[in-house]
Amino acid sequence: MTKASPLVFGRHTGHEQVVFCHDAGSGLRAIIALHSTALGPGLGGTRFYPYEAEDAALEDVLDLSRGMTYKNALAGLDHGGGKAVIIGDPELDKSETLLRAYGRFVESLGGRYITACDVGTYVADMDIVARESRWVTGRSPAEGGAGDSSVLTAFGVFQGMRAVAERLWGGTSLAGRRVGIAGVGKVGSKLTGLLLDEGASVVVTDVSEHAIDQLRAAHPQVDVVDTADELLGAGIDVYAPCALGGALDDDTMTLLTEGRVAAVCGGANNQLAHAGIEKSLDDAGVLYAPDYVVNSGGVIQVADELHGFSFDRAKAKATKIFDTTREIFQLAADDGVPPAVAADRLAERRIAAVSRLRDVYLRG
């Protein structure tokens, strides 16, 4: 069988398939990107966001789908990397008709892409998408799904943070440490609760006043600042970006150093704004827990849904994020590379080893 050449989009190479989805009747404008199916069908969420232009949406979905390839590999899942974006304001443009139209596009890929929730989409949305497609996870328990995947996403970030604590301070407890969380939506709010239960102190920021009000109502002991810049100067030990990507740029590097922040470990995807930031973090002595490793609890949860969901089984798998993060830190130290490079190497080893099995002839 002839292998198709990988697609090339500017700086992005290696994607297997990119589908542009337009439906005038519903107003749907979406892009589905499959980076790799070497380990199995691409699995990743659907982001509903008001991108300024289609080029920005394409850039995001290409980055996100590649990240899912590596995330799923290190989570030990038999899934490749896929992601989708819907262009629009979810508060204004989301409708049953649009979501069902999107579901038909997902179905048209024949199972090569399996979707779930992401920024701007929720369990109720996946229930609607699933009315038109079999390839949907993150559905409600009433529809046979696992429900809100942010529960195990936050739990996984917490496990990664325990590995950070062990590496930096010799023990896995975060008691007495101060953690700054940027973004207290679905994941950040749950991470806040886990950290407070552990005995850590938490300071947060969010562009949404509603999100801050909800968090304060649940956890009045939390400190609040207006901006991420203020957060980095608030005497924190660990910075946890839990909103959109690109949180770690050159300006942030300066603030991390000035604020003597010891580590970065958060739930946001694609935190590194550009190539080279991972080395800057390492050179500055800031321990970086690769985002696609520590935030993989959610994809572990929705992948388990495909086999008849068991929360206990999924949580047990998410607990292993601690072990994987610890292994990456050790590999980075042994090889003399930043943790982000070590994580990529570990993921690529698994992808190569498992995909090689496809060359093994099985007699029927």
Protein Blocks (a to p, Z undefined) as FASTA:
>chain_A
ZZdddddehjbghiabdcddddfknopacddddfblkloccdddddddddfbfklmmmmm
mmmmmmmmmmmmmnopacdddddddeddfklmgcfklmmmmmmmmmmnnopaccdddehi
afklmmmmmmmocbbghiafklopnbjaklmmmmmmmmmmmmmmmmmnopabfghiacdd
ehjafklmmmmmmmmmnopacddddfblklmmmmmmmmmmbccdfbfklmmmnopabdcd
fbdehklcfklmmmmmmnopabdcdfbehkbfbghjlmmmmmnopacddfklmmmmmmmm
mmmmmnopafklmmmmmmmmmmmmmmmmmmmmmnopafklmmmmmmmmmmmmmmmmmmpc
cdZZ
